[in-house]
């Protein structure tokens, strides 16, 4: 098993809004293994899907995760247990409207990824998972750029 993170850039309106308010060049992040991903996405929530299943035209930058295999297995296992959880709309709105209360049982993309890494003892950011953007995660010292896929 090889765990990677995928960071998407897209030109659709929702992704542009996320990029602006999140102050990030990436609008989405997911966990990848063997061309499949686990992600938190509107409206599906947390799901497993093919890495090429993303609306519109996009760019996917893939990064290898440089941590021990045992920790990678824990991350992937934790993420699998979250499949079926709902999307955290209020969590995303919290970046614009600070008074919105986030849910402990719902996830947006970077919150999901940050939480499973933190639970495995390898935090990707100094921020709480509920405050992380894809940009916060891509600058982690444990990621190494691998390749770009266009869709």
Order of alpha helices (4+ residues) and beta strands (2+ residues): beta-alpha-beta-beta-beta-beta-alpha-beta-alpha-beta-alpha-alpha-beta
